[in-house]
Amino acid sequence: MARVYNFSAGPSMLPESVLRKAADEMLDYQGSGQSVMEMSHRSKVYDGIIKEAEALLREVMNIPDNYKVLFLQGGASSQFAAIPLNLTTKDGKADYVITGQWAKKAYKEASRYCNANVVASSEDKTFSYIPKLDPSTFTPDADYFYICMNNTIYGTVYHELPETGDVPLVADISSCILSRPIDVSKFGILYAGAQKNMAPAGLTVVIVREDLIGHAQDICPTMFNYQIHADNGSMFNTPPCYTIYMAKLVLEWIKNDIGGLDKMYELNLKKANLLYDFLDSSEMFKGTVVPEDRSLMNVPFITGDDELDAKFVKAATEAGFVNIKGHRSVGGMRASIYNAMPYEGVEKLVAFMKKFEEENK
Ligand SMILES: *Cc1c(COP(=O)(O)O)cnc(C)c1O
């Protein structure tokens, strides 16, 4: 069986050793005589799995004790509503930076539940940069300040965090969680859908500072209330059991095989630099993002000619580099090179691009 190099933006590649381990344990998880898929979430053996997953996430991300880790469902998109519903009143205020479709959707949803304010936007140039932020324009008494840290569709990332003072910083880290060390203490909330860099789809991780829990609006649905999930150890109802188990395997891989997030970051830098260096030297392919805001995870590029883009995508797919077409709203190409993409995958892609360039001059 030949596995392809999968450059999908999400759901995306998982480490091969993780998939093999999951396959080995599929029918009989560690002598329990059951698959993790079949277990009661209230069983002792499953309790061990979810506790270990949380402990590993805390260890790998160095999450301080005054933060709760919640394993939820509903995707990152549910948090667009859950965040204002938990952190503001109807008269409350929140600042948003619009750096792409995900931030914009979050802002629109928040506008239904509080006074959401746009501080800055990069929509004028198709979100190809992170706007320069001036703290004097921030709402001083906002309940929170919202950013989308890594913009999956456009390939930008914040290399510097906004200075929000006492206003809690909330960040969507769906497409960069576990890609590098993050100082969790700088944030009120960090959250991520798992399907980009952590596990298969179905799990949403919310890391929330304890003092931000317990102030939900009356209309906040029970299932969106952080307090309910925090008080019940993410077991108020059935959690996404199997996906949490897969996240545990991925975390073990980061900790034991890679050697932690410092090492993960080194590897990710090495992969991204290889691709960006090629894009900067190529006469045919160009990156679409300003160099200072480039993402390590999602690398959009174009030839400048739609037909040539389509030809490249087709040839790449046939050669085993799949899901490299750009997002439908942007066009061109996008190579998502999350943690599980091996260095060799990027090396081979670059060699393929060089050859394509030679042959299509
Ligand atoms: C994929 C993605 C989302 C949406 O995630 P769902 O789990 O599908 O709701 C939100 N934000 C970012 C940054 C993403 O990459």
The ligand as a MOL file (V3000), in Angstrom:
LIG
                    3D

  0  0  0     0  0            999 V3000
M  V30 BEGIN CTAB
M  V30 COUNTS 15 15 0 0 0
M  V30 BEGIN ATOM
M  V30 1 C -10.9210 24.7500 10.6300 0
M  V30 2 C -10.9890 25.9780 11.4510 0
M  V30 3 C -12.1590 26.3720 12.1230 0
M  V30 4 C -13.4410 25.6070 12.0120 0
M  V30 5 O -13.3740 24.4210 12.7010 0
M  V30 6 P -14.6280 23.4470 12.8560 0
M  V30 7 O -14.1340 22.4580 13.8530 0
M  V30 8 O -14.9040 22.8790 11.4990 0
M  V30 9 O -15.7790 24.2620 13.3500 0
M  V30 10 C -12.1060 27.5000 12.8990 0
M  V30 11 N -10.9790 28.2180 13.0230 0
M  V30 12 C -9.8500 27.8790 12.3930 0
M  V30 13 C -8.6160 28.7190 12.5690 0
M  V30 14 C -9.8190 26.7520 11.5860 0
M  V30 15 O -8.6770 26.4160 10.9520 0
M  V30 END ATOM
M  V30 BEGIN BOND
M  V30 1 1 1 2
M  V30 2 1 2 3
M  V30 3 2 2 14
M  V30 4 1 3 4
M  V30 5 2 3 10
M  V30 6 1 4 5
M  V30 7 1 5 6
M  V30 8 2 6 7
M  V30 9 1 6 8
M  V30 10 1 6 9
M  V30 11 1 10 11
M  V30 12 2 11 12
M  V30 13 1 12 13
M  V30 14 1 12 14
M  V30 15 1 14 15
M  V30 END BOND
M  V30 END CTAB
M  END
